[in-house]
Amino acid sequence: MLTQNATGDSRLSFWLRVREFAVPPSMIDTATARRRAGDWAGACAAAAVDVDLDLRTVARVHGSELAARVRADLRRLAPDLLRWHMPRIAPDGLLRPGLTLALARYDAMGRADGPPPCLVARTPPAWADAGQRISLALWDGSHTGPAARRHPHPHPDRRFRLDLHRHLWDARRADELRVRAGVDGPGHGHGAGGPGGLEPPAPYPLGPEPPGAVPHGYRCAVDRWAAEAGILLRAEGRPTGAVTVRLGGGHRLLLDLTAEGDGREHPYASGTVPPVPRIVPADSAGDVSALPVLPDAATWALPDLELLRAGAIDAGRLHPLVAPVLAPGHSPAGPPRTSHGPGDPHLVECRGARHRIGLVDGVLVPLDHDPAEIRREELLAALTGTPLPCLRVIDEAHRRPDCLAGVRDRLVHGDTAGALAVVEGLLGPGAALRAGALRDELETAARRRITYGLYRAGLFGPGPTSGRFCPEGRPEDRPRRTRDRRSRVAR
């Protein structure tokens, strides 16, 4: 029980950190305003999503019908909602790097000898993930085009696919999240969640589960697996069968929805009484590589639902398309209250008195010392003397402020504007940063943005698809974020 509680707390704290920094409210507000105005490209720009497709080129190469369908999906796309639900890795909650996932699949529009075209979202490799940007492209099964050539994995991943979970990025279908996440528990109402608006059946109990099938501490949506597997099988054109469930760390399960010789048809092919699905270890089932893989979004419990049920987050802090679905009737949360405003002075104990430090002409200065005394103390400090406590506090704020952790988190998640707002609120917009940890963090973030620009431009040197090249040094020379592969998956 103690191990389970520790694992649960770790997962909750992980997602609480993601919800605080990964998709800032300013991004959501701007992207929502532009999307409602019909500017889907502007919404993508506000949500740090690069568009690597041109609708005129799509119409010329694939026909006007496909271009019209792609345009319709782009107008429904809420890029900030997509970012909210993107797969992430531990320990920092960054976007899963080098990933291509399908948002929409156009089955009837492809060539007879190739896979159907897909609207895909891609994340850059880890060495070029500055800004945590996402790109949109149309994948038609080929590796042509600059976007596909520079990406390490340009084809859609079988495990990470949102074409079966449009409610995670389509603003018009966001209300389906309640059913697909199992908010009301097993046995409750139906909802339009499958491809093309098909209604998945309500979840029903699984058959006997072998001991240890689902590892202890894993937060899986087991009660929804059967219904989600049925959606997946229908999308693959299979009337019945089994699917593979990947739980990370090499752990695999086989979810068997095949009728066991009792004459009953599969529940997703007709309205007959369904057979009881079974979970069996994948190791005992032989080669399962050809079986469909249950999407990652259907495998795990919804993080927002866990945070709400644990009381770790207020509904007002969730995405505005998620909060009313998971917590109907919630009241929006007001702005966080702070002990002092950005323009209020700070109090410092200085030589037996309480002195004020505040912003004057956009610069942080001591307010209770005259200019001549400040010049003398600065000269004394330059000659290795001990400066006034007020000056020491200002110097520490420039080099290693108390808000450094928050600034670093915002920079890592790509919220450069938010990080600069925190710095300017403390030091003022006219401050000249001194050598120290704060300036190092800002300079590192700027250099990594240049690296991302080189990646986008295709100027990343030889061997782009081998994963061996990195402008910041060889991958084996870089510090590892974690040595445990299982800890990289946000369970």
N, C-alpha and C positions, 0 to 999 in steps of 0.2 A: 504493500500500500504506500509505503514511504517513497519507493522508486516511482510509482505511478504519479504521486502528487508532485514530485520534483520534475518529472517529464512534462506534466500538464502545465505547471507554472512556467517552465522554460518556453513552451510553445506560446502561452498567452503573452508573456513578456516580449517574445520575438515579434508577434503580430501587433502588439500595442506600439512597439517602436516603429514598425512599418507604417501603421496608420497615422502616427504623429508626423513623420517626416517624408514619406515616399510620395504622397500626392497632396501638396499644400492646398489650403482653401483658396488662395488667390488663383492657382491654376484651374481649379474646378469652376470658380466663378467666371473667369474669362472664357474658358472653353465652352461652358454652358451658354453664355450670352451669344457667342459667335455661332454655335450650333443652332440655337433657336432662331437666329437671324438668317439661317440658310447658308452660312459660310462654313462648309465642312472643312475646307482647306485652312481657314483661319482657326477653327477649333483644333485641328491637328497641330498647327504651329504653337498654339497656346499650351497644349499638353505635351510639348517636346516630342512630337511624332513627325518624322520625315516621310514625305510621300515620294516613292520611287516608281510611280506609274503615271502615264499620260493617257487620258481617256481617248484622245484623238488617235494615238498610236494603237490603243487597244481596238478601236473601231476599224482601223485600217488593216490590222493583222488578223483579228478574230471575228470581226463583224459588228455591226451596230447593235444587234440584239444583246450580245454579251456586254458591250460597253454600257448599254442602258441598265442592265442588271447590276453591274459594278457601281455605276453612278448612284443607283437607288440604295445600295448597301452603304456607300460612303455617306450619303445624306442621313442614314439612320445611325451611323457610327457615333458613339459618344467616346472619344479618345481618352478622356479622363477616366471614364468607367472601365475601359479596357486596361489602362495602367493600374487601376485599383485592383483588378482581379488577375493580373499577370503572375505567372509562377515566379517564385523568389527562392533564394538560397540563404542559408545561415553562413556566418553569424550576423551579418550586417543587414540582411533583408534586401539585398540588391536583386535586380532582375536576373533571372537565370540566363547566363551568357550563351552566345552562339546558338540561339534557339530560333526555329522557324515553326510557327503554328498557324494552322488554317483557321480563318475567320468565316469563310463561306466557300462552298464547293459547288461548281456549276457543272453538274454531271452531264446534262444533255448538250453541253456546248463544246465538248472536247473532241479531239480526233478519235477515230475508231481504234487506232493503234497506239494510243497513249493515254496517260492519266488525264482526268478532267482538270480544267483550269481552276485555280484556287486564289482567292484573295487572302494573302498571308501577312502576318506581322512578324518582324524579325528583331532580335536583339543582337548587338555587336558582340564580338569575342571579348573575353575578360580584359585583355590588355588595351582595349579601345572603348571601355564602357563609361568613360567620363561623360557626365551629364545624364546618364541613365536614359538615353534616347531610344526610341522605338522607330522602326521604319515599316512602311506599308508597300507592298508590291503585288503584282499579279504573277503567279507561278504557273507555267503551262507545261511543266515536265522537262523543260530544257534548262541548260546551265548557261545560256547566252545572256548578254546584258551585263552591265557593270555591277548592278546590285547583287546578282547571283554569283558572279565570278569572285567577288571579294568576300563573300560570306563563307565561313567554314562548313556550314550545313544548310545549303539553300533549299533543300526539299522539306516539305512539311513533316513534322515529327508525328509518329503514330500515337504516342502517349499524350502529347500536348496538342489538343485540337479543340477549338472553340466553335467549329461549324455545327456541332451538336449541342452547343451551349450558347446560343446567340444572346440569351438574356444577360450574359456577362459583358456584352459590348454594344448590343442593340438597344437604343434608348426606348424604342417602342415596345420592347418585350421585357423590360426590366422587372415588371411585376410577376413574371413567371418564377422569379428566384424563390419565392416562398414555398412553392410546391417542389421545385427541383432540389432545394436545400433540405427538404423534410422538416420544415419549421413546425408543422402541426403533428408530426410523428406518423407512424405507420397507420394505414387504414383511413386516412383523411382524403379530401377531395382530389379530383383530377386537375390537370392544367395543361395548357398547350406548351409542350416543351420539346418535341421532337423536330426533325427536319421538316420544313414545309408546314409547321403548325400542327403536326400530328400530336394527339394527346397520349401521353404515357399513362399506363394503368397505375393505380395506387400501389404503393409498395406492399409486399406480402412477406411473411416470414420465410427465412431460409431453412433448408433442411439441417440435419445434425451437422454440427461443425466440429471437425477433428480438434482435439486439444492442441493448443498452441498454433492454430492456423493463422490467426491474426496476432502478431507479437504484442506482448504486454506493453501498454503505454502508447500505442499507435491510436490516433484519433481518426478512425475510419467511419465513413457513412455506410456501414454495413446494411442498414435497413433500406437503403436506396439502391444497392448494387443490382438487385434483380431487375428493377424497372429500367435503370440506366443501361444495363446490359441488353435489354430488349430493344431500346432505342438504337444502340450501336449495331446490333445484328440486322435490324431493318435497314439502316443506312448502308450496310455492307451487302445487302441483297441476300441475306441468309435467313431462311424461314425458321431455323432452329440451330442449335449448336452450343458452343462454349466460348468463353472469353477469358483472357489472361488478366489478372490483377497484379500490378507491379507496386510493391510497397517500399522500394528502395533497399539499398544494401544487399542486392542480390536475392531478396526474398520475393518469391512468386507464388501466387495462388491460381487455381483454376476454378472458375465459376461456371458450373455445368447447368444449362437450362434445357437440356434435352429430355424429352419424355422418356420414362423408363419402361418402355414396352407395355404400357397399359392402354394403348389405343387412343389416347388423348392427343390432340394436336397442340402445337406450341401456342401459348396464350397471346403472342403478339401477331399471330397469323389468323386468329379467329377469336371468337368470344367464348370458347369452351373453358372448362375449369382448368386452371393452370397446373402443371406438375410442380413439385416442390424443388426449387433449385438447390444444388449441393455445392459446397466449398470443399475442394480437395487440394492437397499440396501439389504444386505443379511438377515437382520432381518425380512423383509417382505416376504421372500421366504421359511420360515419354516426351517426344519433341512437340513443343507447343509454339514454336516460333512463327508458324503460319497462321495462328489464331489471332483474331482481333484483340487489341489491347484496350481495356477499359480506360477512358480518358482520365487524366489526373484530376480534373475538376469534379469528376463523379466519384473518385476514390476516397477523397478525404472530406472530413466534416468542414463546413464553411467556417472560416476563422471569425468572421464578424458575428456569427451566431454564437460561437463559443465565448467570445468576449462579452457579448450582451448577457448571456446566461450566467457568466461568472461575475457580473457586475464590475468588470474591469474597464468598461468604456460606456459613455453616455451615447444614446442614439443620435443626439445632435452632432456628434463628432464623426458620424459615418457619412459616406457619400450620399448626397441628396436623392439619388435614385435608388439607394439601398435602404436607407433608414425607414422610409414610409412602408416598405415591403416587410421588413423584419420586425418593426415596432410601429404598427399603425397608431396614429394619434399622438405621436411623440411631439414634444415642444422643442423647437430649435434651441440649441445652446447658445448663450451669449458669448461675447469675446472673453477670453480668460482674463481674470483680474490679477493685477500685479501690485506689488507693494509700493511702487513709485512709477511715475510716467517717464517717458524718454527724456523730457526736458527738466525733470525735477532734480535738484542737487543731491549728491550722496554725502553722507556724514562720515568723517574720519577723525579718530582720536590723534591729535597732533600736539605734542608738548603740553599735555595736561588740559587741553581744551578740545571742544568739538568743532571742527572746521568743515566747511562745505566745499565740494568739488562739483562743478557743473559745466554746461556747455556755454561758451561765449564765442559768437561769430563762427559757430560750427566746429569749435575745438574744445576739448576737455581741459579745463584749467582750474587751479585752486582759487577760490573766491575770497578767501580771508587773508591773503598775503599780498602786499603791494609789489608792483613790478620790479623794483630795485632789489627787494629781498629775494624774489624768485631768481633773478639773474645771478646774485651772489651764490645762492644754493646750487644752481645749475653749474656754475664754475667750480664750486667745491666738489660736486659729484664728478666732474670731468677730471679733477685732480685726485681721484680715488678716495674722496671723502665720503661721509655719510650724509645723504640729502635729507630734507624734511620728510616726515611721514606722508604728507600730502603728495609730494613729488614721487615718493616711492610707490604709492598707490596708483598714481597716473602711469608711471613707468610699467608697473606690473599689468595694468589694464591694456597697455599697448602690446606687451610681449606675450603674456599668458593670462588672459582674463578668465573670470569664473564661467563665462558663457562659451569658452572654447569648445567644450564637448558638443554643445548644441550647434555651433557654427560648423564643426567638423561633420556632424551628422547631416546637416543640410547640404553641405558641399558634396558629400559622398552620394547622396540621393539626387543630385542635380539641381537643387534649389539654390542657385547662386544668388538670385535676387533676395531670397529670404535670409541667406547668410550675411549678405552685405547690409541688409536692413538692421540685423542684430548688431553688427559692428558699428554702423553709423549711429544707432540709438545709444550706444555706450560711449563711443569716442568722438562722435560728430562727423558730419560729411567732409569736413576740411582737414581731418587728422592725417598726419604722415606716419605710417606704421613704422615702428622700430624693429630691429632685428629680434627675432624670437619665434615662438611656436605659432603664433597667430599669423604672422606674415608668411611663414613657411607653409602653412596649410593653404593659404590663398594662392601662393605661387605654384604649389604643387597642383592645385585644381586647374589653374590656368594652363600649365604645361600639358596636363592630361586632356584638356579640351583641344589643344593643338594636335595631339596624337589622334584624337577622334576625327578631327578635320582631315588629317592625312589619310586615315582609313577610309573615310567617305570619298575622298578624291582618288583613291586607288594608288596613293603614293606611299605604300608601306613596305617597299623593298621586295626581295625575292621570296619565293615560297609562301604566298599568302594563304594557301589552303592546307599547308602542312602543320600549321600551329607552332612552328619552330621560330618564327620571327616575332620580335617584340621591340619596338623603338626604345623601351626602357631597360633593355637587357634581355638575356635569354630567360625563358620561363623558369628554368631550374635555378637561376640566380635570384629570382624574385622571392620575397618572403611569402610563404604559404598562408592563406587565410585560415585554413584548417587542414589537418592531416587525415581526419576521419571522413571518408567519402559520404558516409551515411548522414553526418551532421550538416552536409551542404544542402540537403533537401528539407524544405520547410514542412514538417509534418504537422 
